[in-house]
Amino acid sequence: MADLEQFRAETRRWLEEHCPPSMRKPITADEMVWAGTQIAFATEDQRVWFECMRERGWFAPGWPAEYGGGGLDRARARIVDEEMSRLGCRQPQYNLGLWMLGPVLLEYGTEAQKREHLVPITQGSQRWCQGFSEPNAGSDLASLKTSARQQGDELVINGSKIWTSYGDKGDWMYALVRTDFEAVKQEGITFVLIDMRAKGVTVKPIELISGKSSFCEVFFDDVRVPLANVVGGLNKGWSVAKSLLKHERAAMSKFTEGGAPSHDALEVARLYLADAGEAPVWRDRLAALLMDSHAFSLTHQRVAEQAIAREDVSGPSSIMKLVQTEQESAKYELLMQLMGHRGLGWEGDAFSGLEREISHSWTLSKTYTISGGSSEIQLNIIARRVLGLPA
Ligand SMILES: Cc1cc2nc3c(=O)[nH]c(=O)nc-3n(C[C@H](O)[C@H](O)[C@H](O)COP(=O)(O)OP(=O)(O)OC[C@H]3O[C@@H](n4cnc5c(N)ncnc54)[C@H](O)[C@@H]3O)c2cc1C
């Protein structure tokens, strides 16, 4: 225990010394440093913070040092998270490889796969995108149809993926493909790693009404992938995918701790309460929101402790994803209502930067309740797997 307290004090000192003050402010979407071959730093402080954390292995404090991680046990890795959060440190690197693929490779990957991919991820030089959803396979993911037929020691992939976030910026994609068309649908799926520069891969950005979009469609036309890129075995991809989605939900439920752009509800509300006539109804709604948010934060800490104690938190991770994303959405809904017509600001100088940010965040908050499995799907999972209710 004394050891842990000493580690906490050292971590706090190190972060205070190395994290530039500008990297301790809430992050906006444009300020996120996405890793990979197209990495770009908007400021020198971003670069300094990125490089310090990379050298220390703290992009992934809990991964083994041989793969570029910090080599810390769960309790110490958690302390790094807590101290970063206490100081308001931004995540130095954003990468699906770090939050989702990495933990899955540690569990299911071959030694060669770990060496080939975990090290570039912990160096920030390889960015990953996720190829799960298809036009008729979103919530019902197991219905996916993109085919992968074995030819010698390769898979030949044909089909397409949709809603691939930043597919145009990813160096690699982890994808689900169908390798057995006869089997029960969950049993014919394989989890495979695809180099986005491979011949036959075409990426088309999807335009959205907002003008800004990270979404892409990805098409596969006789794309050849070595069998060595299969993770967890042929036709065994469903278990790997379930494990990955668990990590995705855990990552999304951590967004409140400064991992994603967000606003302090009280700070924003104070600016508009006077205009709204300081009505008790606003104060009531705001107080309820802040209490829910505090309760969530405490529950989040409890679940994190359970994970450190190696208890199964796969059920709670669905609950946390559901509650966090719904709370985030409720927060922006309340702020938009409180701001009245000022909440309609989208672009142009008639509205302040904050007003434009809030209206964009309001739309974005709704997407979080869909990505990583929609709220309705989380409720189904909670009903069946956590509460044991009949299907
Ligand atoms: C911001 C964002 C980023 C994303 N990034 C990626 C990505 O990088 N890679 C990727 O592969 N996918 C990505 N997605 C896609 C996402 O995984 C799917 O949108 C999601 O799984 C829902 O699938 P769908 O859009 O096909 O909707 P559908 O499955 O068609 O669902 C439509 C509606 O019906 C409801 N519904 C469906 N089935 C049930 C049921 N059994 N019970 C109750 N309600 C049900 C859903 O909750 C939803 O409200 C992203 C989505 C968003 C919004």
The ligand as a Gaussian input file, in Angstrom:
#p B3LYP/6-31G(d) Opt

LIG

0 1
 C      -20.180000       8.247000     -34.608000
 C      -20.219000       6.852000     -35.138000
 C      -19.032000       6.222000     -35.443000
 C      -19.044000       4.919000     -35.965000
 N      -17.845000       4.353000     -36.312000
 C      -17.843000       3.098000     -36.822000
 C      -16.609000       2.492000     -37.207000
 O      -15.544000       3.096000     -37.110000
 N      -16.650000       1.241000     -37.707000
 C      -17.808000       0.531000     -37.825000
 O      -17.751000      -0.630000     -38.229000
 N      -19.008000       1.087000     -37.500000
 C      -19.042000       2.359000     -37.005000
 N      -20.247000       2.957000     -36.675000
 C      -21.499000       2.241000     -36.980000
 C      -22.220000       1.749000     -35.735000
 O      -21.560000       0.646000     -35.172000
 C      -23.646000       1.408000     -36.161000
 O      -24.257000       2.631000     -36.565000
 C      -24.464000       0.833000     -35.024000
 O      -23.998000      -0.457000     -34.699000
 C      -25.969000       0.747000     -35.391000
 O      -26.124000       0.091000     -36.607000
 P      -26.990000       0.739000     -37.794000
 O      -26.504000       2.133000     -38.022000
 O      -26.934000      -0.203000     -38.945000
 O      -28.464000       0.855000     -37.222000
 P      -29.541000      -0.313000     -37.135000
 O      -28.885000      -1.559000     -36.637000
 O      -30.257000      -0.385000     -38.431000
 O      -30.490000       0.256000     -36.008000
 C      -31.455000       1.265000     -36.263000
 C      -32.240000       1.505000     -34.987000
 O      -32.934000       0.306000     -34.580000
 C      -32.580000      -0.042000     -33.242000
 N      -32.479000      -1.502000     -33.110000
 C      -31.860000      -2.357000     -33.977000
 N      -31.935000      -3.621000     -33.541000
 C      -32.610000      -3.586000     -32.355000
 C      -33.023000      -4.580000     -31.418000
 N      -32.723000      -5.877000     -31.583000
 N      -33.707000      -4.178000     -30.308000
 C      -34.017000      -2.859000     -30.116000
 N      -33.657000      -1.885000     -30.988000
 C      -32.970000      -2.230000     -32.089000
 C      -31.222000       0.587000     -32.996000
 O      -30.999000       0.838000     -31.619000
 C      -31.352000       1.898000     -33.783000
 O      -32.017000       2.855000     -33.006000
 C      -20.274000       4.241000     -36.160000
 C      -21.478000       4.881000     -35.845000
 C      -21.458000       6.171000     -35.350000
 C      -22.759000       6.846000     -35.048000

